[in-house]
Amino acid sequence: MLEGFVRRVRRTVKLKGSVNILVTTSAEVRSLNRRFRGKNKATDVLSFPAESPGAGKRALAGDIAISADVAARNAGSLGHSVAEEVKILALHGILHLAGFDHERDSGRMARKELVLRRRFKLPSGLIERVDNSGSKTTNRKRRGVKARRPE
């Protein structure tokens, strides 16, 4: 189910190459965040764009790590399924792999995520959960971040 969703989103945003998704624990995502971003904290989703995507069918666009623990907590507090939350996090990560950056793009990623969330019939997305002041709309929510791919 997730594989088909990822394939549809990749096609929609015209992302070339495959995407690897790891759904794991908060401890593992925290470890990845510390190792590759120097931030010793858990988060919901990390994106690791490929240094050079290459060409052909086997090209890699990048990797995404999703915290199953955070996804389950968010799903429960926001009233939707864990599967939907994982899809929201995957969508957010794929947009980062496609070059979007909500911290620097004056709302471009937020608008794209909203359109895609509606298109794929998903509940509210990550960026929408944060108000304009940067405050999170729920104290359990952690914003997705873009990380550098390991060398």
NULO-636828 format. One record per residue (C-alpha): x, y, z; residue in one letter. Coordinates in steps of 0.25 Angstrom, whole numbers, padded with zeros to 4 digits, always signed. Layout:
XYZA
...
***
This chain:
+0000+0000+0000M
+0011+0010+0004L
+0019+0006-0009E
+0008+0009-0018G
+0005+0022-0011F
+0020+0026-0012V
+0020+0023-0027R
+0008+0032-0029R
+0014+0043-0022V
+0027+0042-0029R
+0020+0042-0042R
+0012+0054-0038T
+0023+0063-0034V
+0032+0058-0045K
+0043+0052-0036L
+0053+0044-0044K
+0058+0031-0037G
+0054+0022-0026S
+0051+0026-0012V
+0055+0017+0000N
+0046+0018+0012I
+0050+0013+0026L
+0039+0013+0037V
+0046+0011+0050T
+0046+0016+0064T
+0048+0030+0070S
+0061+0025+0076A
+0067+0022+0062E
+0061+0034+0056V
+0068+0042+0067R
+0081+0035+0064S
+0080+0038+0050L
+0077+0053+0053N
+0089+0054+0062R
+0098+0047+0053R
+0095+0054+0040F
+0089+0068+0045R
+0096+0069+0058G
+0083+0070+0065K
+0081+0061+0077N
+0065+0060+0077K
+0055+0052+0071A
+0046+0057+0059T
+0035+0050+0051D
+0042+0050+0037V
+0056+0052+0031L
+0059+0053+0016S
+0073+0049+0011F
+0074+0054-0004P
+0083+0046-0012A
+0096+0053-0015E
+0095+0050-0030S
+0082+0043-0034P
+0088+0037-0047G
+0081+0032-0058A
+0072+0020-0062G
+0062+0012-0055K
+0070+0009-0043R
+0074+0023-0040A
+0072+0027-0026L
+0065+0040-0022A
+0068+0038-0007G
+0064+0032+0006D
+0053+0036+0016I
+0053+0031+0031A
+0039+0032+0038I
+0037+0030+0053S
+0026+0020+0055A
+0025+0024+0069D
+0023+0039+0066V
+0013+0035+0054A
+0005+0026+0064A
+0004+0038+0074R
+0001+0048+0064N
-0010+0039+0057A
-0016+0037+0071G
-0016+0052+0075S
-0021+0056+0061L
-0032+0046+0060G
-0027+0038+0047H
-0020+0025+0045S
-0006+0022+0046V
-0005+0018+0031A
-0011+0032+0027E
+0000+0038+0036E
+0011+0030+0030V
+0006+0034+0016K
+0006+0049+0021I
+0020+0048+0026L
+0025+0041+0013A
+0018+0052+0004L
+0025+0062+0012H
+0039+0055+0011G
+0037+0053-0004I
+0034+0068-0006L
+0048+0070+0001H
+0054+0060-0008L
+0048+0068-0020A
+0055+0080-0015G
+0044+0087-0007F
+0048+0094+0006D
+0037+0099+0015H
+0047+0107+0023E
+0052+0116+0012R
+0042+0115+0000D
+0031+0126+0005S
+0020+0116+0005G
+0022+0108-0008R
+0024+0095-0001M
+0012+0097+0008A
+0003+0100-0004R
+0008+0088-0012K
+0006+0079+0000E
-0008+0084+0002L
-0011+0081-0012V
-0005+0067-0012L
-0012+0064+0002R
-0025+0067-0004R
-0022+0060-0017R
-0018+0047-0009F
-0030+0049+0001K
-0021+0051+0013L
-0024+0058+0026P
-0016+0071+0029S
-0001+0071+0026G
+0011+0075+0034L
+0013+0089+0030I
-0002+0092+0032E
+0000+0088+0047R
+0009+0099+0049V
+0003+0113+0050D
+0010+0125+0044N
+0018+0129+0057S
+0025+0115+0056G
+0017+0110+0068S
+0013+0096+0066K
-0002+0093+0067T
+0000+0081+0076T
+0011+0079+0086N
+0013+0065+0081R
+0016+0069+0066K
+0030+0071+0061R
+0033+0077+0048R
+0039+0069+0037G
+0053+0073+0033V
+0062+0071+0021K
+0075+0065+0024A
+0088+0063+0016R
+0091+0049+0011R
+0102+0042+0017P
+0115+0042+0008E
***
